[in-house]
């Protein structure tokens, strides 16, 4: 909600003056990027079975934090360049230089999530707890839908 309020004030200022306010735009982009990164990392952590199958992530915590941090930096850079510059500030090749890392990191998240989901469901099936499997399947289907929604928007 705070992010949308910032975008509203950014558009209102842009409509009034014809110039994008850099401070408000920076914070609106940053809040949106934090929201997107947090959603991706939380979905990844839950799909790895944290709290369902395993009480900790073990040695993968640093890898998850590294992927999340890199994704945040790449997405933040892309969004800032797109929103703070002029409409056609970047040429096609320069824009690809910023888009490719975000796309590759986004794909890495999706692949890791699906691999983790498969492993977690295998662990649940091995433990023979049908209620846990049913709940996990429902949660995982919701997580997949949420991830696909945020990835495409």
C-alpha positions as a Markdown table, in Angstrom:
| # | Residue | x | y | z |
|---|---|---|---|---|
| 1 | Unk | 0.0 | 0.0 | 0.0 |
| 2 | Unk | 2.9 | 2.3 | 0.8 |
| 3 | Unk | 4.4 | 1.6 | -2.6 |
| 4 | Unk | 1.2 | 2.5 | -4.4 |
| 5 | Unk | 1.0 | 5.7 | -2.4 |
| 6 | Unk | 4.5 | 6.6 | -3.5 |
| 7 | Unk | 3.6 | 5.8 | -7.2 |
| 8 | Unk | 0.5 | 8.0 | -6.8 |
| 9 | Unk | 2.5 | 11.0 | -5.6 |
| 10 | Unk | 5.1 | 10.3 | -8.3 |
| 11 | Unk | 2.4 | 10.4 | -11.0 |
| 12 | Unk | 0.7 | 13.4 | -9.5 |
| 13 | Unk | 4.0 | 15.4 | -9.5 |
| 14 | Unk | 4.8 | 14.2 | -13.0 |
| 15 | Unk | 1.4 | 15.3 | -14.2 |
| 16 | Unk | 1.7 | 18.7 | -12.5 |
| 17 | Unk | 5.3 | 19.6 | -13.5 |
| 18 | Unk | 6.1 | 17.4 | -16.5 |
| 19 | Unk | 9.3 | 16.2 | -14.7 |
| 20 | Unk | 9.6 | 13.0 | -12.8 |
| 21 | Unk | 10.6 | 13.6 | -9.1 |
| 22 | Unk | 13.7 | 11.5 | -8.6 |
| 23 | Unk | 13.4 | 11.0 | -4.8 |
| 24 | Unk | 9.8 | 9.7 | -4.9 |
| 25 | Unk | 10.5 | 7.6 | -7.9 |
| 26 | Unk | 13.6 | 6.1 | -6.3 |
| 27 | Unk | 11.6 | 5.0 | -3.2 |
| 28 | Unk | 8.7 | 3.7 | -5.1 |
| 29 | Unk | 11.0 | 1.6 | -7.3 |
| 30 | Unk | 12.9 | 0.4 | -4.2 |
| 31 | Unk | 9.8 | -0.6 | -2.3 |
| 32 | Unk | 8.5 | -2.5 | -5.3 |
| 33 | Unk | 11.8 | -4.3 | -5.8 |
| 34 | Unk | 12.0 | -5.2 | -2.1 |
| 35 | Unk | 8.5 | -6.6 | -2.3 |
| 36 | Unk | 9.2 | -8.7 | -5.4 |
| 37 | Unk | 12.5 | -10.0 | -4.0 |
| 38 | Unk | 11.0 | -10.9 | -0.7 |
| 39 | Unk | 8.2 | -12.8 | -2.4 |
| 40 | Unk | 10.6 | -14.8 | -4.5 |
| 41 | Unk | 12.8 | -15.6 | -1.5 |
| 42 | Unk | 9.9 | -16.6 | 0.7 |
| 43 | Unk | 8.5 | -18.9 | -2.0 |
| 44 | Unk | 11.9 | -20.5 | -2.5 |
| 45 | Unk | 12.4 | -21.0 | 1.3 |
| 46 | Unk | 8.9 | -22.6 | 1.7 |
| 47 | Unk | 9.3 | -24.8 | -1.3 |
| 48 | Unk | 12.6 | -26.0 | 0.1 |
| 49 | Unk | 10.5 | -27.4 | 3.0 |
| 50 | Unk | 11.5 | -25.0 | 5.7 |
| 51 | Unk | 9.0 | -25.4 | 8.5 |
| 52 | Unk | 7.4 | -28.4 | 6.9 |
| 53 | Unk | 10.1 | -31.0 | 6.4 |
| 54 | Unk | 13.2 | -29.4 | 7.8 |
| 55 | Unk | 13.6 | -27.0 | 10.7 |
| 56 | Unk | 16.5 | -25.2 | 9.1 |
| 57 | Unk | 17.9 | -24.6 | 5.6 |
| 58 | Unk | 21.3 | -25.9 | 6.6 |
| 59 | Unk | 24.1 | -24.8 | 4.3 |
| 60 | Unk | 21.8 | -23.4 | 1.7 |
| 61 | Unk | 21.0 | -20.3 | 3.6 |
| 62 | Unk | 23.9 | -18.4 | 2.2 |
| 63 | Unk | 23.0 | -19.4 | -1.4 |
| 64 | Unk | 19.4 | -18.2 | -0.9 |
| 65 | Unk | 20.6 | -14.9 | 0.5 |
| 66 | Unk | 23.2 | -14.5 | -2.3 |
| 67 | Unk | 20.6 | -15.2 | -5.0 |
| 68 | Unk | 18.1 | -12.9 | -3.3 |
| 69 | Unk | 20.7 | -10.1 | -3.0 |
| 70 | Unk | 21.9 | -10.4 | -6.5 |
| 71 | Unk | 18.3 | -10.5 | -7.8 |
| 72 | Unk | 17.5 | -7.3 | -5.8 |
| 73 | Unk | 20.5 | -5.4 | -7.2 |
| 74 | Unk | 19.8 | -6.5 | -10.8 |
| 75 | Unk | 16.1 | -5.7 | -10.6 |
| 76 | Unk | 16.7 | -2.4 | -8.7 |
| 77 | Unk | 19.2 | -1.3 | -11.4 |
| 78 | Unk | 16.9 | -2.1 | -14.2 |
| 79 | Unk | 13.9 | -0.5 | -12.7 |
| 80 | Unk | 15.8 | 2.7 | -11.7 |
| 81 | Unk | 17.2 | 3.1 | -15.2 |
| 82 | Unk | 13.7 | 2.5 | -16.7 |
| 83 | Unk | 11.9 | 4.9 | -14.4 |
| 84 | Unk | 14.4 | 7.7 | -13.8 |
| 85 | Unk | 15.6 | 8.1 | -17.4 |
| 86 | Unk | 13.8 | 9.6 | -20.3 |
| 87 | Unk | 11.3 | 7.4 | -22.2 |
| 88 | Unk | 13.8 | 6.2 | -24.9 |
| 89 | Unk | 16.9 | 6.8 | -22.9 |
| 90 | Unk | 18.5 | 3.4 | -23.6 |
| 91 | Unk | 19.1 | 1.8 | -26.9 |
| 92 | Unk | 17.9 | -1.8 | -27.5 |
| 93 | Unk | 21.4 | -3.3 | -26.8 |
| 94 | Unk | 22.0 | -1.3 | -23.7 |
| 95 | Unk | 18.6 | -2.3 | -22.3 |
| 96 | Unk | 19.3 | -6.0 | -23.0 |
| 97 | Unk | 22.5 | -5.6 | -20.9 |
| 98 | Unk | 20.2 | -4.9 | -17.9 |
| 99 | Unk | 17.3 | -7.2 | -18.8 |
| 100 | Unk | 19.3 | -10.4 | -19.3 |
| 101 | Unk | 20.6 | -10.6 | -15.7 |
| 102 | Unk | 17.1 | -10.1 | -14.3 |
| 103 | Unk | 15.7 | -12.7 | -16.6 |
| 104 | Unk | 18.4 | -15.3 | -15.8 |
| 105 | Unk | 18.1 | -14.7 | -12.1 |
| 106 | Unk | 14.3 | -15.0 | -12.3 |
| 107 | Unk | 14.6 | -18.2 | -14.2 |
| 108 | Unk | 17.1 | -19.5 | -11.6 |
| 109 | Unk | 14.5 | -18.8 | -8.9 |
| 110 | Unk | 11.7 | -20.6 | -10.8 |
| 111 | Unk | 13.9 | -23.7 | -11.6 |
| 112 | Unk | 15.2 | -23.9 | -8.0 |
| 113 | Unk | 11.6 | -23.5 | -6.7 |
| 114 | Unk | 10.3 | -26.4 | -8.8 |
| 115 | Unk | 13.3 | -28.7 | -8.0 |
| 116 | Unk | 12.8 | -27.9 | -4.3 |
| 117 | Unk | 9.1 | -28.6 | -4.5 |
| 118 | Unk | 9.7 | -32.0 | -6.1 |
| 119 | Unk | 12.2 | -32.9 | -3.3 |
| 120 | Unk | 10.0 | -31.7 | -0.6 |
| 121 | Unk | 7.0 | -33.7 | -1.9 |
| 122 | Unk | 9.2 | -36.8 | -2.1 |
| 123 | Unk | 10.2 | -36.3 | 1.5 |
| 124 | Unk | 6.6 | -36.0 | 2.5 |
| 125 | Unk | 5.6 | -39.0 | 0.6 |
| 126 | Unk | 8.4 | -41.0 | 2.2 |
| 127 | Unk | 7.2 | -40.1 | 5.7 |
| 128 | Unk | 3.7 | -41.4 | 4.8 |
| 129 | Unk | 1.8 | -38.5 | 6.3 |
| 130 | Unk | -1.2 | -38.0 | 4.0 |
| 131 | Unk | -2.5 | -34.9 | 5.7 |
| 132 | Unk | 0.8 | -33.2 | 5.4 |
| 133 | Unk | 1.1 | -34.2 | 1.8 |
| 134 | Unk | -2.4 | -32.8 | 1.0 |
| 135 | Unk | -1.7 | -29.5 | 2.8 |
| 136 | Unk | 1.7 | -29.2 | 1.2 |
| 137 | Unk | 0.2 | -29.8 | -2.3 |
| 138 | Unk | -2.4 | -27.2 | -1.7 |
| 139 | Unk | 0.2 | -24.7 | -0.4 |
| 140 | Unk | 2.6 | -25.5 | -3.2 |
| 141 | Unk | 0.0 | -25.1 | -5.9 |
| 142 | Unk | -0.8 | -21.7 | -4.4 |
| 143 | Unk | 2.9 | -20.8 | -4.3 |
| 144 | Unk | 3.4 | -21.8 | -7.9 |
| 145 | Unk | 0.4 | -19.6 | -9.0 |
| 146 | Unk | 1.7 | -16.7 | -6.9 |
| 147 | Unk | 5.2 | -17.0 | -8.3 |
| 148 | Unk | 4.0 | -17.2 | -11.9 |
| 149 | Unk | 1.8 | -14.1 | -11.2 |
| 150 | Unk | 4.7 | -12.0 | -9.8 |
| 151 | Unk | 7.1 | -13.3 | -12.5 |
| 152 | Unk | 4.8 | -12.2 | -15.4 |
| 153 | Unk | 3.9 | -8.8 | -13.9 |
